[in-house]
Amino acid sequence: ALTPRRGAANFQSGELPLPPEWGKEQGLELAELLRFYRQPAKYFLNRRLKVWFELDEASIEDSEPFELDGLQHYQLKALLLDAHLADDGEERGEEMSRRRERLRLSGQLPQGWFGSLLLDDLDEKMEDLAQRLRPWIAAEEDEKRAVEIDIALTQGQLQGWIDTQKGRVLVVKPGGFNGKDLLLGWIQHLCLCLSDASNDTLLFDARQSLRLAKLPADEARPKLAALVALWAQGMKRPLPFFPNTAWEWLKAIEEDPDKPEAADKAALTRFNGGYMVTGEGEDAYVARCFPELDDAVLSQLQALAREHLTPLYHRLEVL
Protein backbone atom coordinates (compact mmCIF):
# COMPACT_ATOMS: atom_id res chain seq x y z
CA ALA A 1 0.00 0.00 0.00
CA LEU A 2 1.09 3.57 -0.53
CA THR A 3 2.28 5.64 2.40
CA PRO A 4 -0.72 7.73 3.52
CA ARG A 5 -0.69 11.49 3.31
CA ARG A 6 -1.56 13.22 6.56
CA GLY A 7 -4.52 15.48 6.00
CA ALA A 8 -6.04 13.33 3.27
CA ALA A 9 -9.82 13.20 3.24
CA ASN A 10 -11.55 10.41 5.07
CA PHE A 11 -11.98 7.53 2.66
CA GLN A 12 -15.14 5.86 3.94
CA SER A 13 -18.62 7.32 4.35
CA GLY A 14 -20.68 4.20 5.10
CA GLU A 15 -20.40 0.97 7.05
CA LEU A 16 -19.26 -2.44 5.90
CA PRO A 17 -21.38 -5.45 6.82
CA LEU A 18 -19.79 -7.97 9.14
CA PRO A 19 -18.58 -11.07 7.27
CA PRO A 20 -20.98 -14.04 7.63
CA GLU A 21 -18.29 -16.12 9.34
CA TRP A 22 -18.17 -13.58 12.17
CA GLY A 23 -21.64 -14.41 13.34
CA LYS A 24 -22.73 -15.90 16.65
CA GLU A 25 -21.92 -19.43 15.54
CA GLN A 26 -18.25 -18.62 14.91
CA GLY A 27 -17.65 -16.69 18.12
CA LEU A 28 -14.72 -14.40 18.82
CA GLU A 29 -11.21 -15.28 19.97
CA LEU A 30 -9.94 -13.30 22.95
CA ALA A 31 -6.63 -12.83 21.11
CA GLU A 32 -8.50 -11.06 18.29
CA LEU A 33 -10.33 -8.77 20.70
CA LEU A 34 -7.04 -7.80 22.34
CA ARG A 35 -5.39 -7.27 18.94
CA PHE A 36 -8.22 -4.93 17.96
CA TYR A 37 -7.85 -2.74 21.05
CA ARG A 38 -4.10 -2.42 20.59
CA GLN A 39 -4.78 -0.35 17.48
CA PRO A 40 -8.40 -0.15 16.28
CA ALA A 41 -7.70 1.78 13.06
CA LYS A 42 -4.90 -0.58 12.03
CA TYR A 43 -7.04 -3.62 12.80
CA PHE A 44 -9.87 -2.32 10.61
CA LEU A 45 -7.62 -1.53 7.65
CA ASN A 46 -5.70 -4.82 7.93
CA ARG A 47 -8.66 -7.12 8.55
CA ARG A 48 -11.42 -5.55 6.48
CA LEU A 49 -9.65 -3.69 3.64
CA LYS A 50 -6.40 -5.73 3.50
CA VAL A 51 -4.35 -2.54 3.64
CA TRP A 52 -0.88 -2.41 5.21
CA PHE A 53 1.41 0.61 5.59
CA GLU A 54 4.53 -1.12 6.94
CA LEU A 55 6.42 -1.72 3.68
CA ASP A 56 8.46 1.48 3.83
CA GLU A 57 9.21 0.97 7.54
CA ALA A 58 10.52 -2.55 6.86
CA SER A 59 13.00 -1.29 4.27
CA ILE A 60 14.26 1.37 6.70
CA GLU A 61 14.81 -1.25 9.40
CA ASP A 62 16.98 -3.27 7.02
CA SER A 63 19.32 -0.37 6.35
CA GLU A 64 19.36 1.76 9.50
CA PRO A 65 19.85 0.39 13.04
CA PHE A 66 17.69 1.70 15.87
CA GLU A 67 19.23 4.28 18.16
CA LEU A 68 19.01 3.52 21.86
CA ASP A 69 15.51 4.82 22.28
CA GLY A 70 12.13 3.32 21.61
CA LEU A 71 12.43 -0.35 20.80
CA GLN A 72 16.06 -0.94 21.86
CA HIS A 73 15.56 1.00 25.08
CA TYR A 74 12.59 -1.20 25.90
CA GLN A 75 14.45 -4.38 24.98
CA LEU A 76 17.37 -3.45 27.21
CA LYS A 77 15.05 -2.94 30.18
CA ALA A 78 13.35 -6.26 29.45
CA LEU A 79 16.74 -8.03 29.40
CA LEU A 80 17.71 -6.48 32.73
CA LEU A 81 14.38 -7.35 34.31
CA ASP A 82 14.61 -10.97 33.16
CA ALA A 83 18.13 -11.18 34.58
CA HIS A 84 17.03 -9.92 37.98
CA LEU A 85 14.04 -12.27 38.07
CA ALA A 86 16.24 -15.23 37.10
CA ASP A 87 18.60 -14.63 40.03
CA ASP A 88 17.89 -16.86 43.00
CA GLY A 89 19.83 -14.72 45.45
CA GLU A 90 23.00 -16.83 45.51
CA GLU A 91 25.97 -15.02 43.99
CA ARG A 92 23.50 -12.50 42.61
CA GLY A 93 25.99 -9.64 42.56
CA GLU A 94 28.64 -11.57 40.62
CA GLU A 95 26.14 -12.83 38.05
CA MET A 96 24.67 -9.35 37.47
CA SER A 97 28.19 -7.96 37.04
CA ARG A 98 28.86 -10.54 34.35
CA ARG A 99 25.56 -9.75 32.61
CA ARG A 100 26.28 -6.01 32.67
CA GLU A 101 29.73 -6.56 31.21
CA ARG A 102 28.26 -8.66 28.39
CA LEU A 103 25.80 -5.86 27.63
CA ARG A 104 28.63 -3.33 27.47
CA LEU A 105 30.55 -5.55 25.05
CA SER A 106 27.50 -6.33 22.91
CA GLY A 107 27.42 -2.90 21.29
CA GLN A 108 23.83 -2.25 22.43
CA LEU A 109 24.79 0.71 24.65
CA PRO A 110 25.92 4.21 23.70
CA GLN A 111 29.67 4.68 23.73
CA GLY A 112 31.64 5.92 26.74
CA TRP A 113 30.50 7.10 30.13
CA PHE A 114 26.95 7.81 28.96
CA GLY A 115 26.41 4.13 28.24
CA SER A 116 27.56 3.20 31.75
CA LEU A 117 25.31 5.83 33.34
CA LEU A 118 22.34 4.66 31.30
CA LEU A 119 22.95 1.04 32.24
CA ASP A 120 23.26 1.94 35.94
CA ASP A 121 19.99 3.88 35.86
CA LEU A 122 18.00 1.23 34.02
CA ASP A 123 19.47 -1.58 36.10
CA GLU A 124 18.40 0.15 39.32
CA LYS A 125 14.86 0.62 38.04
CA MET A 126 14.56 -2.97 36.87
CA GLU A 127 15.92 -4.28 40.17
CA ASP A 128 13.17 -2.35 41.96
CA LEU A 129 10.54 -3.74 39.59
CA ALA A 130 11.85 -7.28 40.10
CA GLN A 131 11.66 -6.88 43.88
CA ARG A 132 8.03 -5.80 43.64
CA LEU A 133 7.23 -8.69 41.31
CA ARG A 134 8.92 -11.58 43.13
CA PRO A 135 6.23 -12.24 45.77
CA TRP A 136 3.62 -12.73 43.04
CA ILE A 137 5.57 -14.86 40.57
CA ALA A 138 5.03 -18.61 40.63
CA ALA A 139 8.09 -20.47 41.86
CA GLU A 140 6.70 -23.90 40.97
CA GLU A 141 4.97 -25.12 37.81
CA ASP A 142 1.87 -26.16 39.75
CA GLU A 143 1.39 -22.48 40.70
CA LYS A 144 0.96 -21.61 37.02
CA ARG A 145 -2.31 -22.18 35.21
CA ALA A 146 -3.74 -21.37 31.81
CA VAL A 147 -7.37 -20.44 32.50
CA GLU A 148 -9.85 -21.27 29.76
CA ILE A 149 -12.12 -18.43 28.65
CA ASP A 150 -15.48 -19.50 27.23
CA ILE A 151 -17.98 -16.73 27.90
CA ALA A 152 -21.48 -16.53 26.47
CA LEU A 153 -22.34 -12.98 25.40
CA THR A 154 -25.14 -11.50 23.34
CA GLN A 155 -22.76 -11.34 20.37
CA GLY A 156 -21.78 -15.01 20.75
CA GLN A 157 -19.03 -16.92 22.55
CA LEU A 158 -15.78 -15.24 23.57
CA GLN A 159 -13.10 -17.91 23.75
CA GLY A 160 -9.42 -18.13 24.58
CA TRP A 161 -6.88 -18.67 27.34
CA ILE A 162 -5.32 -16.44 30.01
CA ASP A 163 -2.09 -17.32 31.84
CA THR A 164 -2.15 -16.90 35.62
CA GLN A 165 0.44 -17.19 38.37
CA LYS A 166 -0.65 -18.03 41.90
CA GLY A 167 -4.20 -17.59 40.65
CA ARG A 168 -3.78 -14.03 39.38
CA VAL A 169 -3.18 -12.38 36.03
CA LEU A 170 0.11 -10.46 36.07
CA VAL A 171 0.52 -7.58 33.63
CA VAL A 172 4.15 -6.45 33.54
CA LYS A 173 5.82 -3.71 31.52
CA PRO A 174 9.48 -2.67 31.96
CA GLY A 175 8.55 0.85 30.84
CA GLY A 176 5.52 2.88 31.88
CA PHE A 177 1.87 1.97 31.37
CA ASN A 178 -0.17 3.89 28.84
CA GLY A 179 -3.90 3.77 28.20
CA LYS A 180 -3.63 0.87 25.78
CA ASP A 181 -1.72 -1.28 28.29
CA LEU A 182 -4.27 -0.65 31.01
CA LEU A 183 -7.21 -1.31 28.69
CA LEU A 184 -5.76 -4.65 27.58
CA GLY A 185 -5.23 -5.59 31.22
CA TRP A 186 -8.82 -4.56 32.00
CA ILE A 187 -10.22 -6.79 29.23
CA GLN A 188 -8.25 -9.77 30.53
CA HIS A 189 -9.41 -8.97 34.05
CA LEU A 190 -13.08 -8.95 33.00
CA CYS A 191 -12.58 -12.30 31.31
CA LEU A 192 -10.88 -13.74 34.40
CA CYS A 193 -13.81 -12.58 36.56
CA LEU A 194 -16.20 -14.50 34.29
CA SER A 195 -14.13 -17.70 34.37
CA ASP A 196 -14.01 -20.50 36.92
CA ALA A 197 -10.86 -18.92 38.41
CA SER A 198 -12.09 -15.41 39.25
CA ASN A 199 -9.46 -13.40 41.10
CA ASP A 200 -7.52 -10.13 41.17
CA THR A 201 -5.32 -8.81 38.38
CA LEU A 202 -2.00 -7.17 39.29
CA LEU A 203 -0.21 -4.64 37.09
CA PHE A 204 3.45 -3.67 37.45
CA ASP A 205 5.49 -1.14 35.51
CA ALA A 206 8.76 0.67 36.21
CA ARG A 207 7.04 3.23 38.45
CA GLN A 208 4.03 1.67 40.13
CA SER A 209 2.24 -1.47 41.29
CA LEU A 210 -1.52 -1.53 40.70
CA ARG A 211 -4.41 -3.87 41.42
CA LEU A 212 -7.77 -4.60 39.86
CA ALA A 213 -9.91 -6.31 42.47
CA LYS A 214 -12.13 -9.25 41.59
CA LEU A 215 -15.53 -8.21 40.24
CA PRO A 216 -18.87 -10.02 40.62
CA ALA A 217 -19.90 -11.74 37.39
CA ASP A 218 -23.04 -9.62 37.04
CA GLU A 219 -20.85 -6.50 37.05
CA ALA A 220 -18.09 -7.80 34.76
CA ARG A 221 -20.38 -9.27 32.08
CA PRO A 222 -22.06 -6.06 30.81
CA LYS A 223 -18.71 -4.22 30.73
CA LEU A 224 -17.13 -6.97 28.65
CA ALA A 225 -20.20 -7.21 26.40
CA ALA A 226 -19.98 -3.47 25.74
CA LEU A 227 -16.34 -3.79 24.68
CA VAL A 228 -17.21 -6.67 22.33
CA ALA A 229 -20.08 -4.60 20.90
CA LEU A 230 -17.61 -1.77 20.26
CA TRP A 231 -15.33 -4.27 18.49
CA ALA A 232 -18.26 -5.12 16.18
CA GLN A 233 -18.70 -1.40 15.41
CA GLY A 234 -14.98 -1.13 14.69
CA MET A 235 -15.26 -3.94 12.15
CA LYS A 236 -17.79 -1.96 10.13
CA ARG A 237 -15.99 1.39 10.03
CA PRO A 238 -12.87 3.04 11.47
CA LEU A 239 -13.50 3.71 15.13
CA PRO A 240 -12.66 7.17 16.57
CA PHE A 241 -11.10 5.54 19.61
CA PHE A 242 -7.41 5.97 20.34
CA PRO A 243 -6.72 4.27 23.69
CA ASN A 244 -3.77 6.40 24.83
CA THR A 245 -5.41 9.69 23.85
CA ALA A 246 -8.70 8.64 25.42
CA TRP A 247 -6.95 7.70 28.67
CA GLU A 248 -5.12 11.03 28.91
CA TRP A 249 -8.38 12.90 28.40
CA LEU A 250 -10.23 10.78 30.97
CA LYS A 251 -7.52 11.14 33.61
CA ALA A 252 -7.51 14.91 33.21
CA ILE A 253 -11.30 15.28 33.35
CA GLU A 254 -11.57 12.96 36.35
CA GLU A 255 -8.85 14.83 38.24
CA ASP A 256 -10.43 18.22 37.56
CA PRO A 257 -13.98 18.10 36.13
CA ASP A 258 -14.17 21.91 36.20
CA LYS A 259 -11.44 22.28 33.59
CA PRO A 260 -12.64 20.56 30.41
CA GLU A 261 -10.35 22.75 28.31
CA ALA A 262 -7.32 21.31 30.10
CA ALA A 263 -8.58 17.78 29.44
CA ASP A 264 -9.08 18.58 25.76
CA LYS A 265 -5.53 19.98 25.63
CA ALA A 266 -4.17 16.78 27.21
CA ALA A 267 -5.94 14.73 24.53
CA LEU A 268 -4.65 16.92 21.71
CA THR A 269 -1.10 16.73 23.06
CA ARG A 270 -1.23 12.94 23.23
CA PHE A 271 -2.76 12.71 19.76
CA ASN A 272 -0.52 15.22 17.98
CA GLY A 273 2.72 14.50 19.84
CA GLY A 274 5.55 16.96 20.33
CA TYR A 275 9.23 17.20 21.13
CA MET A 276 10.63 13.68 21.70
CA VAL A 277 7.08 12.31 21.93
CA THR A 278 5.32 10.47 19.10
CA GLY A 279 1.63 11.29 18.95
CA GLU A 280 -0.99 8.60 18.54
CA GLY A 281 -2.30 10.51 15.54
CA GLU A 282 1.09 10.20 13.81
CA ASP A 283 0.50 6.48 13.33
CA ALA A 284 -0.01 5.82 9.62
CA TYR A 285 -3.32 4.00 10.11
CA VAL A 286 -4.81 6.61 12.43
CA ALA A 287 -3.64 9.43 10.15
CA ARG A 288 -5.31 7.78 7.16
CA CYS A 289 -8.65 7.37 8.92
CA PHE A 290 -8.62 10.46 11.16
CA PRO A 291 -6.27 13.17 9.82
CA GLU A 292 -6.88 15.38 12.84
CA LEU A 293 -8.54 15.36 16.23
CA ASP A 294 -11.19 17.91 15.35
CA ASP A 295 -14.22 18.72 17.50
CA ALA A 296 -16.38 16.01 15.96
CA VAL A 297 -13.80 13.25 16.44
CA LEU A 298 -12.91 14.50 19.93
CA SER A 299 -16.57 14.46 20.96
CA GLN A 300 -16.93 10.82 19.87
CA LEU A 301 -13.67 9.91 21.61
CA GLN A 302 -14.87 11.49 24.85
CA ALA A 303 -18.12 9.54 24.79
CA LEU A 304 -16.28 6.25 24.23
CA ALA A 305 -13.75 7.06 26.95
CA ARG A 306 -16.50 7.83 29.46
CA GLU A 307 -18.33 4.58 28.71
CA HIS A 308 -15.45 2.14 28.49
CA LEU A 309 -12.54 3.63 30.45
CA THR A 310 -14.30 5.22 33.43
CA PRO A 311 -14.96 1.82 35.11
CA LEU A 312 -11.27 0.95 34.68
CA TYR A 313 -10.15 4.29 36.10
CA HIS A 314 -12.23 3.90 39.25
CA ARG A 315 -11.27 0.25 39.78
CA LEU A 316 -7.49 0.77 39.62
CA GLU A 317 -5.90 0.93 43.05
CA VAL A 318 -2.34 1.12 44.31
CA LEU A 319 -1.07 -2.26 45.47
C-alpha positions as CSV (number, residue, x, y, z in Angstrom):
1,A,0.0,0.0,0.0
2,L,1.1,3.6,-0.5
3,T,2.3,5.6,2.4
4,P,-0.7,7.7,3.5
5,R,-0.7,11.5,3.3
6,R,-1.6,13.2,6.6
7,G,-4.5,15.5,6.0
8,A,-6.0,13.3,3.3
9,A,-9.8,13.2,3.2
10,N,-11.6,10.4,5.1
11,F,-12.0,7.5,2.7
12,Q,-15.1,5.9,3.9
13,S,-18.6,7.3,4.3
14,G,-20.7,4.2,5.1
15,E,-20.4,1.0,7.1
16,L,-19.3,-2.4,5.9
17,P,-21.4,-5.4,6.8
18,L,-19.8,-8.0,9.1
19,P,-18.6,-11.1,7.3
20,P,-21.0,-14.0,7.6
21,E,-18.3,-16.1,9.3
22,W,-18.2,-13.6,12.2
23,G,-21.6,-14.4,13.3
24,K,-22.7,-15.9,16.7
25,E,-21.9,-19.4,15.5
26,Q,-18.3,-18.6,14.9
27,G,-17.7,-16.7,18.1
28,L,-14.7,-14.4,18.8
29,E,-11.2,-15.3,20.0
30,L,-9.9,-13.3,22.9
31,A,-6.6,-12.8,21.1
32,E,-8.5,-11.1,18.3
33,L,-10.3,-8.8,20.7
34,L,-7.0,-7.8,22.3
35,R,-5.4,-7.3,18.9
36,F,-8.2,-4.9,18.0
37,Y,-7.9,-2.7,21.1
38,R,-4.1,-2.4,20.6
39,Q,-4.8,-0.3,17.5
40,P,-8.4,-0.1,16.3
41,A,-7.7,1.8,13.1
42,K,-4.9,-0.6,12.0
43,Y,-7.0,-3.6,12.8
44,F,-9.9,-2.3,10.6
45,L,-7.6,-1.5,7.6
46,N,-5.7,-4.8,7.9
47,R,-8.7,-7.1,8.5
48,R,-11.4,-5.6,6.5
49,L,-9.7,-3.7,3.6
50,K,-6.4,-5.7,3.5
51,V,-4.3,-2.5,3.6
52,W,-0.9,-2.4,5.2
53,F,1.4,0.6,5.6
54,E,4.5,-1.1,6.9
55,L,6.4,-1.7,3.7
56,D,8.5,1.5,3.8
57,E,9.2,1.0,7.5
58,A,10.5,-2.5,6.9
59,S,13.0,-1.3,4.3
60,I,14.3,1.4,6.7
61,E,14.8,-1.2,9.4
62,D,17.0,-3.3,7.0
63,S,19.3,-0.4,6.3
64,E,19.4,1.8,9.5
65,P,19.9,0.4,13.0
66,F,17.7,1.7,15.9
67,E,19.2,4.3,18.2
68,L,19.0,3.5,21.9
69,D,15.5,4.8,22.3
70,G,12.1,3.3,21.6
71,L,12.4,-0.3,20.8
72,Q,16.1,-0.9,21.9
73,H,15.6,1.0,25.1
74,Y,12.6,-1.2,25.9
75,Q,14.4,-4.4,25.0
76,L,17.4,-3.4,27.2
77,K,15.1,-2.9,30.2
78,A,13.4,-6.3,29.4
79,L,16.7,-8.0,29.4
80,L,17.7,-6.5,32.7
81,L,14.4,-7.3,34.3
82,D,14.6,-11.0,33.2
83,A,18.1,-11.2,34.6
84,H,17.0,-9.9,38.0
85,L,14.0,-12.3,38.1
86,A,16.2,-15.2,37.1
87,D,18.6,-14.6,40.0
88,D,17.9,-16.9,43.0
89,G,19.8,-14.7,45.5
90,E,23.0,-16.8,45.5
91,E,26.0,-15.0,44.0
92,R,23.5,-12.5,42.6
93,G,26.0,-9.6,42.6
94,E,28.6,-11.6,40.6
95,E,26.1,-12.8,38.0
96,M,24.7,-9.4,37.5
97,S,28.2,-8.0,37.0
98,R,28.9,-10.5,34.3
99,R,25.6,-9.7,32.6
100,R,26.3,-6.0,32.7
101,E,29.7,-6.6,31.2
102,R,28.3,-8.7,28.4
103,L,25.8,-5.9,27.6
104,R,28.6,-3.3,27.5
105,L,30.6,-5.6,25.0
106,S,27.5,-6.3,22.9
107,G,27.4,-2.9,21.3
108,Q,23.8,-2.3,22.4
109,L,24.8,0.7,24.7
110,P,25.9,4.2,23.7
111,Q,29.7,4.7,23.7
112,G,31.6,5.9,26.7
113,W,30.5,7.1,30.1
114,F,26.9,7.8,29.0
115,G,26.4,4.1,28.2
116,S,27.6,3.2,31.7
117,L,25.3,5.8,33.3
118,L,22.3,4.7,31.3
119,L,23.0,1.0,32.2
120,D,23.3,1.9,35.9
121,D,20.0,3.9,35.9
122,L,18.0,1.2,34.0
123,D,19.5,-1.6,36.1
124,E,18.4,0.1,39.3
125,K,14.9,0.6,38.0
126,M,14.6,-3.0,36.9
127,E,15.9,-4.3,40.2
128,D,13.2,-2.4,42.0
129,L,10.5,-3.7,39.6
130,A,11.9,-7.3,40.1
131,Q,11.7,-6.9,43.9
132,R,8.0,-5.8,43.6
133,L,7.2,-8.7,41.3
134,R,8.9,-11.6,43.1
135,P,6.2,-12.2,45.8
136,W,3.6,-12.7,43.0
137,I,5.6,-14.9,40.6
138,A,5.0,-18.6,40.6
139,A,8.1,-20.5,41.9
140,E,6.7,-23.9,41.0
141,E,5.0,-25.1,37.8
142,D,1.9,-26.2,39.8
143,E,1.4,-22.5,40.7
144,K,1.0,-21.6,37.0
145,R,-2.3,-22.2,35.2
146,A,-3.7,-21.4,31.8
147,V,-7.4,-20.4,32.5
148,E,-9.9,-21.3,29.8
149,I,-12.1,-18.4,28.6
150,D,-15.5,-19.5,27.2
151,I,-18.0,-16.7,27.9
152,A,-21.5,-16.5,26.5
153,L,-22.3,-13.0,25.4
154,T,-25.1,-11.5,23.3
155,Q,-22.8,-11.3,20.4
156,G,-21.8,-15.0,20.8
157,Q,-19.0,-16.9,22.5
158,L,-15.8,-15.2,23.6
159,Q,-13.1,-17.9,23.8
160,G,-9.4,-18.1,24.6
161,W,-6.9,-18.7,27.3
162,I,-5.3,-16.4,30.0
163,D,-2.1,-17.3,31.8
164,T,-2.2,-16.9,35.6
165,Q,0.4,-17.2,38.4
166,K,-0.7,-18.0,41.9
167,G,-4.2,-17.6,40.7
168,R,-3.8,-14.0,39.4
169,V,-3.2,-12.4,36.0
170,L,0.1,-10.5,36.1
171,V,0.5,-7.6,33.6
172,V,4.1,-6.4,33.5
173,K,5.8,-3.7,31.5
174,P,9.5,-2.7,32.0
175,G,8.6,0.8,30.8
176,G,5.5,2.9,31.9
177,F,1.9,2.0,31.4
178,N,-0.2,3.9,28.8
179,G,-3.9,3.8,28.2
180,K,-3.6,0.9,25.8
181,D,-1.7,-1.3,28.3
182,L,-4.3,-0.7,31.0
183,L,-7.2,-1.3,28.7
184,L,-5.8,-4.7,27.6
185,G,-5.2,-5.6,31.2
186,W,-8.8,-4.6,32.0
187,I,-10.2,-6.8,29.2
188,Q,-8.3,-9.8,30.5
189,H,-9.4,-9.0,34.0
190,L,-13.1,-8.9,33.0
191,C,-12.6,-12.3,31.3
192,L,-10.9,-13.7,34.4
193,C,-13.8,-12.6,36.6
194,L,-16.2,-14.5,34.3
195,S,-14.1,-17.7,34.4
196,D,-14.0,-20.5,36.9
197,A,-10.9,-18.9,38.4
198,S,-12.1,-15.4,39.2
199,N,-9.5,-13.4,41.1
200,D,-7.5,-10.1,41.2
201,T,-5.3,-8.8,38.4
202,L,-2.0,-7.2,39.3
203,L,-0.2,-4.6,37.1
204,F,3.5,-3.7,37.4
205,D,5.5,-1.1,35.5
206,A,8.8,0.7,36.2
207,R,7.0,3.2,38.5
208,Q,4.0,1.7,40.1
209,S,2.2,-1.5,41.3
210,L,-1.5,-1.5,40.7
211,R,-4.4,-3.9,41.4
212,L,-7.8,-4.6,39.9
213,A,-9.9,-6.3,42.5
214,K,-12.1,-9.3,41.6
215,L,-15.5,-8.2,40.2
216,P,-18.9,-10.0,40.6
217,A,-19.9,-11.7,37.4
218,D,-23.0,-9.6,37.0
219,E,-20.9,-6.5,37.0
220,A,-18.1,-7.8,34.8
221,R,-20.4,-9.3,32.1
222,P,-22.1,-6.1,30.8
223,K,-18.7,-4.2,30.7
224,L,-17.1,-7.0,28.7
225,A,-20.2,-7.2,26.4
226,A,-20.0,-3.5,25.7
227,L,-16.3,-3.8,24.7
228,V,-17.2,-6.7,22.3
229,A,-20.1,-4.6,20.9
230,L,-17.6,-1.8,20.3
231,W,-15.3,-4.3,18.5
232,A,-18.3,-5.1,16.2
233,Q,-18.7,-1.4,15.4
234,G,-15.0,-1.1,14.7
235,M,-15.3,-3.9,12.1
236,K,-17.8,-2.0,10.1
237,R,-16.0,1.4,10.0
238,P,-12.9,3.0,11.5
239,L,-13.5,3.7,15.1
240,P,-12.7,7.2,16.6
241,F,-11.1,5.5,19.6
242,F,-7.4,6.0,20.3
243,P,-6.7,4.3,23.7
244,N,-3.8,6.4,24.8
245,T,-5.4,9.7,23.9
246,A,-8.7,8.6,25.4
247,W,-6.9,7.7,28.7
248,E,-5.1,11.0,28.9
249,W,-8.4,12.9,28.4
250,L,-10.2,10.8,31.0
251,K,-7.5,11.1,33.6
252,A,-7.5,14.9,33.2
253,I,-11.3,15.3,33.3
254,E,-11.6,13.0,36.3
255,E,-8.9,14.8,38.2
256,D,-10.4,18.2,37.6
257,P,-14.0,18.1,36.1
258,D,-14.2,21.9,36.2
259,K,-11.4,22.3,33.6
260,P,-12.6,20.6,30.4
261,E,-10.4,22.7,28.3
262,A,-7.3,21.3,30.1
263,A,-8.6,17.8,29.4
264,D,-9.1,18.6,25.8
265,K,-5.5,20.0,25.6
266,A,-4.2,16.8,27.2
267,A,-5.9,14.7,24.5
268,L,-4.6,16.9,21.7
269,T,-1.1,16.7,23.1
270,R,-1.2,12.9,23.2
271,F,-2.8,12.7,19.8
272,N,-0.5,15.2,18.0
273,G,2.7,14.5,19.8
274,G,5.6,17.0,20.3
275,Y,9.2,17.2,21.1
276,M,10.6,13.7,21.7
277,V,7.1,12.3,21.9
278,T,5.3,10.5,19.1
279,G,1.6,11.3,18.9
280,E,-1.0,8.6,18.5
281,G,-2.3,10.5,15.5
282,E,1.1,10.2,13.8
283,D,0.5,6.5,13.3
284,A,0.0,5.8,9.6
285,Y,-3.3,4.0,10.1
286,V,-4.8,6.6,12.4
287,A,-3.6,9.4,10.2
288,R,-5.3,7.8,7.2
289,C,-8.6,7.4,8.9
290,F,-8.6,10.5,11.2
291,P,-6.3,13.2,9.8
292,E,-6.9,15.4,12.8
293,L,-8.5,15.4,16.2
294,D,-11.2,17.9,15.3
295,D,-14.2,18.7,17.5
296,A,-16.4,16.0,16.0
297,V,-13.8,13.3,16.4
298,L,-12.9,14.5,19.9
299,S,-16.6,14.5,21.0
300,Q,-16.9,10.8,19.9
301,L,-13.7,9.9,21.6
302,Q,-14.9,11.5,24.9
303,A,-18.1,9.5,24.8
304,L,-16.3,6.2,24.2
305,A,-13.7,7.1,26.9
306,R,-16.5,7.8,29.5
307,E,-18.3,4.6,28.7
308,H,-15.4,2.1,28.5
309,L,-12.5,3.6,30.5
310,T,-14.3,5.2,33.4
311,P,-15.0,1.8,35.1
312,L,-11.3,1.0,34.7
313,Y,-10.1,4.3,36.1
314,H,-12.2,3.9,39.2
315,R,-11.3,0.2,39.8
316,L,-7.5,0.8,39.6
317,E,-5.9,0.9,43.1
318,V,-2.3,1.1,44.3
319,L,-1.1,-2.3,45.5
